[in-house]
Each structure stands twice: as structure tokens, then as C-alpha cells.
Amino acid sequence: MNRIILALALVLAADAAAAQSRPSTVTRPCDANRQSVIASGAIVLGTGGFTYDRFVNDRSFCQVDQYTEPAWVPSRDTPSCFVGYRCKSGPYMDD
């Protein structure tokens, strides 16, 4: 009986986690997307369809061996909205 209750609790917890949604950049104004990154420091935003990425306000939200790259996403009011940065690994590429 305890195993059934535990299994049911795990299923319900997994279902609740799967139901959580992330804000979509394409349905919100550019400024709202940027403010979400600033307020959270680091946040996962949907960028259209089934795509998403993690955006950060500055390098302090990246791992020690990562650098930041400017991030531009589609938003409701502009096709190319600066929201912050993405953390990138590997050698720093300064164009």
C-alpha cells in the first residue's frame, strides 16, 4: 500500500512539473522580456514553437569557464529584441 501511495505521489509531482510553462518572448513586448531577465538574473524563455534558451543579465550568472554573448530574440513588438546574454562555453570569439 505504501508503494502505491509513493508511486502516485511521484506521478503527481512529475505531472505538476511538466505543466509549468515558461514565458514566451513572441507573445510579450520586448521591454517585458528584458525586464524578466533583469529581475531574475537568469531565466529560461520560450523563443517560439518548442524552442527555448536560458538568458542572463550578466556574466555572474554563468559558470566560471563561460563568457557571455548578446542575445536577441523575437518579441511581440519587434523581430529582434535584445534581452540580455547567453552563457557560452569554449574559446572566447571576439568578432
Rosetta silent file (secondary structure, phi, psi, omega in degrees, C-alpha in Angstrom):
SEQUENCE: MNRIILALALVLAADAAAAQSRPSTVTRPCDANRQSVIASGAIVLGTGGFTYDRFVNDRSFCQVDQYTEPAWVPSRDTPSCFVGYRCKSGPYMDD
SCORE:     score description
SCORE:     0.000 S_00000001
   1 L     0.000  -41.407  179.378    0.000    0.000    0.000 S_00000001
   2 H   -63.669  -35.158  179.059    2.841    2.412    0.850 S_00000001
   3 H   -66.242  -37.962  179.684    4.430    1.714   -2.550 S_00000001
   4 H   -66.249  -43.868  179.070    1.200    2.613   -4.327 S_00000001
   5 H   -63.810  -42.775  179.053    0.902    5.877   -2.404 S_00000001
   6 H   -63.789  -43.903  179.531    4.563    6.709   -3.099 S_00000001
   7 H   -62.787  -42.013  179.376    4.161    5.907   -6.800 S_00000001
   8 H   -64.750  -41.285  178.968    1.039    8.061   -7.026 S_00000001
   9 H   -63.440  -40.754  178.694    2.777   10.950   -5.273 S_00000001
  10 H   -65.751  -40.037  178.492    5.722   10.736   -7.701 S_00000001
  11 H   -64.489  -44.310  179.817    3.401   10.706  -10.722 S_00000001
  12 H   -64.625  -39.767  179.068    1.504   13.735   -9.448 S_00000001
  13 H   -65.671  -41.897  179.119    4.734   15.624   -8.722 S_00000001
  14 H   -65.994  -38.176  179.791    6.101   14.863  -12.202 S_00000001
  15 H   -65.186  -40.625  179.195    2.822   15.946  -13.796 S_00000001
  16 H   -65.705  -39.623  179.112    2.892   19.281  -11.949 S_00000001
  17 H   -66.596  -39.072 -179.992    6.492   19.913  -13.029 S_00000001
  18 H   -68.494  -26.266 -177.257    5.658   19.137  -16.650 S_00000001
  19 H   -79.663  -14.428 -179.728    2.725   21.551  -16.557 S_00000001
  20 L   -66.804  134.067  179.881    4.898   24.538  -15.643 S_00000001
  21 L  -110.375  158.899  176.980    5.275   26.859  -18.575 S_00000001
  22 L  -108.819  148.362  178.162    7.962   29.348  -19.398 S_00000001
  23 L   -59.657  143.531  178.435    7.213   32.849  -20.680 S_00000001
  24 E  -102.772  126.844 -178.918    7.280   33.129  -24.469 S_00000001
  25 H   -65.267  -30.661 -174.887    9.189   36.055  -25.943 S_00000001
  26 H   -74.669  -16.494 -179.885    6.996   36.131  -29.051 S_00000001
  27 H  -101.420   -2.406 -177.761    3.800   36.838  -27.099 S_00000001
  28 L  -121.300  153.360  176.529    5.236   39.611  -24.901 S_00000001
  29 L   -64.221  155.509 -179.311    6.628   43.076  -25.667 S_00000001
  30 H   -53.790  -47.365 -177.489   10.395   43.449  -25.890 S_00000001
  31 H   -61.392  -36.879  178.461   10.601   45.513  -22.693 S_00000001
  32 H   -66.096  -38.780  177.715    8.715   42.862  -20.689 S_00000001
  33 H   -64.952  -44.816  179.344   11.144   40.184  -21.856 S_00000001
  34 H   -63.392  -42.605  179.520   14.160   42.326  -20.936 S_00000001
  35 H   -63.309  -34.018  177.194   12.674   43.164  -17.532 S_00000001
  36 H   -63.207  -41.731  178.419   12.167   39.435  -16.814 S_00000001
  37 H   -66.328  -44.449  179.984   15.871   38.807  -17.401 S_00000001
  38 H   -62.098  -46.512 -176.363   16.876   41.782  -15.249 S_00000001
  39 H   -67.074  -36.548 -176.724   14.525   40.820  -12.402 S_00000001
  40 H   -89.697  -26.302 -173.958   15.511   37.140  -12.386 S_00000001
  41 L    85.269  -47.082  176.094   19.181   37.456  -13.233 S_00000001
  42 E  -147.362  133.299 -177.093   18.833   34.196  -15.178 S_00000001
  43 E  -153.266  147.839  173.653   15.656   32.841  -16.753 S_00000001
  44 E   -95.065  125.216  179.558   14.536   30.323  -19.358 S_00000001
  45 E  -122.096  140.226  171.956   12.326   31.909  -22.007 S_00000001
  46 E   -73.689  142.246 -177.005   10.496   30.297  -24.883 S_00000001
  47 E  -119.822   16.661  178.657   11.554   31.779  -28.216 S_00000001
  48 E   123.596  131.019 -179.765    8.860   30.377  -30.495 S_00000001
  49 L    61.135 -128.014  179.956    7.332   26.953  -31.022 S_00000001
  50 L  -101.537   16.383 -179.432    9.212   24.355  -28.997 S_00000001
  51 E   -95.851  149.503  179.608   12.445   26.354  -28.775 S_00000001
  52 E  -158.094  166.272  177.148   13.778   27.961  -25.629 S_00000001
  53 E  -158.105  166.160  177.720   17.020   29.173  -24.109 S_00000001
  54 E   -99.824  129.380 -179.142   18.479   30.467  -20.869 S_00000001
  55 E  -118.853  142.250 -177.581   19.152   34.190  -20.748 S_00000001
  56 E  -125.724  157.345  178.954   21.242   36.017  -18.153 S_00000001
  57 L   -80.397  -34.507  178.661   21.650   39.612  -17.062 S_00000001
  58 L  -160.417  177.351 -174.030   25.456   39.417  -16.793 S_00000001
  59 H   -63.437  -21.362 -179.012   28.408   37.016  -16.597 S_00000001
  60 H   -63.551  -14.591  178.468   27.942   36.410  -12.861 S_00000001
  61 H   -96.098    5.671  177.929   25.101   34.023  -13.779 S_00000001
  62 L  -103.865  166.998  174.435   27.402   31.892  -15.965 S_00000001
  63 L   -71.990  162.152 -175.082   29.869   29.190  -14.983 S_00000001
  64 L   -57.526  -36.929 -176.416   33.474   30.234  -14.337 S_00000001
  65 L   -91.065   15.418 -179.250   34.673   28.907  -17.700 S_00000001
  66 E  -112.028  159.749  174.904   31.927   30.606  -19.726 S_00000001
  67 E  -124.735  168.289 -179.627   31.612   34.003  -21.367 S_00000001
  68 E  -102.062  149.183  176.056   28.532   35.999  -22.372 S_00000001
  69 E  -130.764  132.377  179.806   27.210   36.615  -25.842 S_00000001
  70 E   -54.623  140.356 -177.353   24.494   39.215  -26.587 S_00000001
  71 E  -117.931  126.667  178.445   21.086   37.590  -27.063 S_00000001
  72 E  -119.545  131.088 -177.927   18.457   38.829  -29.491 S_00000001
  73 E  -131.936  158.905  173.342   15.017   37.181  -29.625 S_00000001
  74 L   -73.587  142.340  176.153   11.738   37.740  -31.467 S_00000001
  75 L  -133.720  175.756 -177.870    9.122   39.601  -29.431 S_00000001
  76 L   -61.959  -35.665 -174.408    5.562   40.763  -29.954 S_00000001
  77 L  -106.505   -3.128  177.668    6.582   44.287  -30.970 S_00000001
  78 L  -154.730  142.309 -179.169    9.943   43.725  -32.683 S_00000001
  79 L   -74.642  -16.932 -178.142   11.546   40.888  -34.628 S_00000001
  80 L  -139.449   95.829 -174.323   14.932   41.389  -32.933 S_00000001
  81 E  -110.609  124.152  175.422   14.803   42.289  -29.241 S_00000001
  82 E   -75.629  118.881 -179.162   17.910   42.489  -27.025 S_00000001
  83 E  -110.174  -15.231 -176.839   17.031   40.662  -23.792 S_00000001
  84 E   149.466 -130.169 -174.540   20.441   40.163  -22.223 S_00000001
  85 E  -136.634  161.016  169.296   23.054   37.491  -22.760 S_00000001
  86 E  -111.507  144.421  173.732   23.560   33.761  -23.270 S_00000001
  87 E   -83.168  131.587 -179.198   26.333   31.885  -21.479 S_00000001
  88 E  -123.948  144.820  177.139   28.718   30.268  -23.953 S_00000001
  89 E  -104.926  160.890  177.118   31.455   27.692  -23.439 S_00000001
  90 L   102.436 -173.492  179.974   34.701   27.313  -25.306 S_00000001
  91 L   -66.652  139.251  178.793   37.237   29.832  -26.515 S_00000001
  92 L   -67.541  127.906 -178.858   36.021   33.397  -26.498 S_00000001
  93 L  -109.863  104.490  178.051   35.385   34.543  -30.050 S_00000001
  94 L   -96.989  108.411 -176.813   35.716   38.305  -30.434 S_00000001
  95 L   -73.247    0.000    0.000   34.483   39.178  -33.941 S_00000001
